[in-house]
Amino acid sequence: MFSTTQKEELKKLFSEEIGFDLSLSPFTSIHVGGPADAMIWPKNEEELVQALVWAKEKKIPCLILGKGSNTLVKDGGFRGLVISLTKGFRHFGIAKENGHHVWVQAQGGVPTQQFVRWCVDQGLGGAERLAGVPGTIGGNVFMNAGTHLGEIADLLEEVQICDAKGKLMTLPKAKLEFEYRKSSIPPSTVVVNAVMKLEKGERGKLEKILREIFEKRGLSQPVELPNLGSIFKNPSTTAQSKKKAWELVEEASCKGVRVGGARVSEKHANFIVNEGNATAKDVLILIGLIKDKVKQTTGILLETEIKVVGE
Ligand SMILES: Cc1cc2nc3c(=O)[nH]c(=O)nc-3n(C[C@H](O)[C@H](O)[C@H](O)COP(=O)(O)OP(=O)(O)OC[C@H]3O[C@@H](n4cnc5c(N)ncnc54)[C@H](O)[C@@H]3O)c2cc1C
């Protein structure tokens, strides 16, 4: 998709952290998907803005990719520019303190589990709701990631974003909307920074919560094989059914069903695992099959949680 001139321009802007025709498979947790025309890792806000302005001028589509733990890239890959914050935007730390509360700032590319671990080490409570959620803080905010303990939106005070025109702005949480695994942040807008309000707590207690969550996840999730976490949203959150998505998939007898190298996990029916040679097409066919069977068996139309991108 990129002309030789455009490639040269990009190389000038991002001489070190740039790749062309790069397979996106290693950049997603399920390890499938075709190449991106180009992928860049901006070092700082200035480079990020330059990239967005450049892409906007040239009408080149952009995809913001975190750790790809909720993203299925199709086998044809992505025509456009993939922007990753995972190298240049990894700073986090305490912004201010007041009584029992501590405001922590984290850049969009911070690995969530590194952040959670640090909060617990500091004796800061609140972040344990993200224990075991892979990905980055930027991806978590965009998706409003969470667990049974709560979601990231509960912690947010403000979010710094950079829109598709390259305009940086800081928004208080009240200016954004969050619902179950969804935010009002538009797709080509980058979450650059998030400020979260945490509470001083007891490190020992937080450690215990973390340990229990990881133990439970290890037993209930197919951590040994590449996957994307939950494929479908729980309809119980939209009052369609009291049942969780995995219960409906089980009820439709889809556990263990396989298409090519993709299989519905035996351990957790809402997970699809890559047995080694899965393609995105295998995963998508399997998703369609599950949806049909669940609809036939239970009358409920499941909605996907994962983001499908590319062609
Ligand atoms: C084993 C496993 C367990 C999981 N468990 C949970 C769970 O308990 N709870 C839960 O909520 N999720 C869970 N997930 C899903 C996933 O980890 C979350 O959705 C996470 O928030 C995705 O973060 P990411 O950085 O990997 O985003 P990606 O998959 O890279 O991107 C997801 C979406 O966010 C956008 N995005 C990414 N970074 C940014 C940014 N900086 N600015 C703007 N947009 C951005 C992307 O464009 C895309 O639309 C799980 C996944 C796996 C593989």
The ligand as an SDF file (V2000), in Angstrom:
LIG
                    3D

 53 58  0  0  0  0  0  0  0  0999 V2000
   -5.3930  -15.1270   28.7620 C   0  0  0  0  0  0  0  0  0  0  0  0
   -6.1950  -13.8650   28.6470 C   0  0  0  0  0  0  0  0  0  0  0  0
   -6.9860  -13.4580   29.7110 C   0  0  0  0  0  0  0  0  0  0  0  0
   -7.7360  -12.2930   29.6280 C   0  0  0  0  0  0  0  0  0  0  0  0
   -8.4820  -11.9090   30.6970 N   0  0  0  0  0  0  0  0  0  0  0  0
   -9.1790  -10.7650   30.6460 C   0  0  0  0  0  0  0  0  0  0  0  0
   -9.9570  -10.3260   31.7760 C   0  0  0  0  0  0  0  0  0  0  0  0
   -9.9960  -10.9650   32.8180 O   0  0  0  0  0  0  0  0  0  0  0  0
  -10.6320   -9.1680   31.6600 N   0  0  0  0  0  0  0  0  0  0  0  0
  -10.6100   -8.4000   30.5350 C   0  0  0  0  0  0  0  0  0  0  0  0
  -11.2360   -7.3460   30.5130 O   0  0  0  0  0  0  0  0  0  0  0  0
   -9.9020   -8.7920   29.4600 N   0  0  0  0  0  0  0  0  0  0  0  0
   -9.1850   -9.9370   29.4840 C   0  0  0  0  0  0  0  0  0  0  0  0
   -8.4620  -10.3410   28.3870 N   0  0  0  0  0  0  0  0  0  0  0  0
   -8.5110   -9.5300   27.1470 C   0  0  0  0  0  0  0  0  0  0  0  0
   -7.4250   -8.4440   27.0350 C   0  0  0  0  0  0  0  0  0  0  0  0
   -6.3150   -8.7440   27.8340 O   0  0  0  0  0  0  0  0  0  0  0  0
   -7.9450   -7.0760   27.3970 C   0  0  0  0  0  0  0  0  0  0  0  0
   -8.9960   -6.6880   26.5480 O   0  0  0  0  0  0  0  0  0  0  0  0
   -6.8480   -5.9810   27.3270 C   0  0  0  0  0  0  0  0  0  0  0  0
   -7.4120   -4.7790   27.7780 O   0  0  0  0  0  0  0  0  0  0  0  0
   -6.3050   -5.7880   25.9290 C   0  0  0  0  0  0  0  0  0  0  0  0
   -5.1300   -5.0050   26.0360 O   0  0  0  0  0  0  0  0  0  0  0  0
   -4.0490   -4.9880   24.8540 P   0  0  0  0  0  0  0  0  0  0  0  0
   -3.0510   -3.9570   25.1660 O   0  0  0  0  0  0  0  0  0  0  0  0
   -3.5560   -6.3380   24.5910 O   0  0  0  0  0  0  0  0  0  0  0  0
   -4.9770   -4.4910   23.6540 O   0  0  0  0  0  0  0  0  0  0  0  0
   -4.9500   -4.9480   22.1410 P   0  0  0  0  0  0  0  0  0  0  0  0
   -5.4900   -6.3210   21.9870 O   0  0  0  0  0  0  0  0  0  0  0  0
   -3.6420   -4.6670   21.5300 O   0  0  0  0  0  0  0  0  0  0  0  0
   -6.0420   -3.9400   21.5670 O   0  0  0  0  0  0  0  0  0  0  0  0
   -7.3940   -4.0630   21.9550 C   0  0  0  0  0  0  0  0  0  0  0  0
   -8.1330   -2.8260   21.4580 C   0  0  0  0  0  0  0  0  0  0  0  0
   -7.6160   -1.7000   22.1660 O   0  0  0  0  0  0  0  0  0  0  0  0
   -7.0790   -0.7380   21.2440 C   0  0  0  0  0  0  0  0  0  0  0  0
   -5.8740   -0.1880   21.8680 N   0  0  0  0  0  0  0  0  0  0  0  0
   -4.7860   -0.8520   22.3310 C   0  0  0  0  0  0  0  0  0  0  0  0
   -3.9010   -0.0010   22.8750 N   0  0  0  0  0  0  0  0  0  0  0  0
   -4.4510    1.2430   22.7630 C   0  0  0  0  0  0  0  0  0  0  0  0
   -4.0360    2.5530   23.1280 C   0  0  0  0  0  0  0  0  0  0  0  0
   -2.8570    2.8090   23.7370 N   0  0  0  0  0  0  0  0  0  0  0  0
   -4.8570    3.5830   22.8340 N   0  0  0  0  0  0  0  0  0  0  0  0
   -6.0530    3.3750   22.2290 C   0  0  0  0  0  0  0  0  0  0  0  0
   -6.4960    2.1650   21.8440 N   0  0  0  0  0  0  0  0  0  0  0  0
   -5.7120    1.1140   22.1180 C   0  0  0  0  0  0  0  0  0  0  0  0
   -6.7650   -1.5220   19.9740 C   0  0  0  0  0  0  0  0  0  0  0  0
   -6.8010   -0.6880   18.8380 O   0  0  0  0  0  0  0  0  0  0  0  0
   -7.9000   -2.5480   19.9690 C   0  0  0  0  0  0  0  0  0  0  0  0
   -9.0800   -2.0140   19.4420 O   0  0  0  0  0  0  0  0  0  0  0  0
   -7.7130  -11.5080   28.4390 C   0  0  0  0  0  0  0  0  0  0  0  0
   -6.9060  -11.9160   27.3660 C   0  0  0  0  0  0  0  0  0  0  0  0
   -6.1370  -13.0840   27.4670 C   0  0  0  0  0  0  0  0  0  0  0  0
   -5.2770  -13.4910   26.3140 C   0  0  0  0  0  0  0  0  0  0  0  0
  1  2  1  0
  2  3  1  0
  2 52  2  0
  3  4  2  0
  4  5  1  0
  4 50  1  0
  5  6  2  0
  6  7  1  0
  6 13  1  0
  7  8  2  0
  7  9  1  0
  9 10  1  0
 10 11  2  0
 10 12  1  0
 12 13  2  0
 13 14  1  0
 14 15  1  0
 14 50  1  0
 15 16  1  0
 16 17  1  0
 16 18  1  0
 18 19  1  0
 18 20  1  0
 20 21  1  0
 20 22  1  0
 22 23  1  0
 23 24  1  0
 24 25  2  0
 24 26  1  0
 24 27  1  0
 27 28  1  0
 28 29  2  0
 28 30  1  0
 28 31  1  0
 31 32  1  0
 32 33  1  0
 33 34  1  0
 33 48  1  0
 34 35  1  0
 35 36  1  0
 35 46  1  0
 36 37  1  0
 36 45  1  0
 37 38  2  0
 38 39  1  0
 39 40  1  0
 39 45  2  0
 40 41  1  0
 40 42  2  0
 42 43  1  0
 43 44  2  0
 44 45  1  0
 46 47  1  0
 46 48  1  0
 48 49  1  0
 50 51  2  0
 51 52  1  0
 52 53  1  0
M  END
$$$$
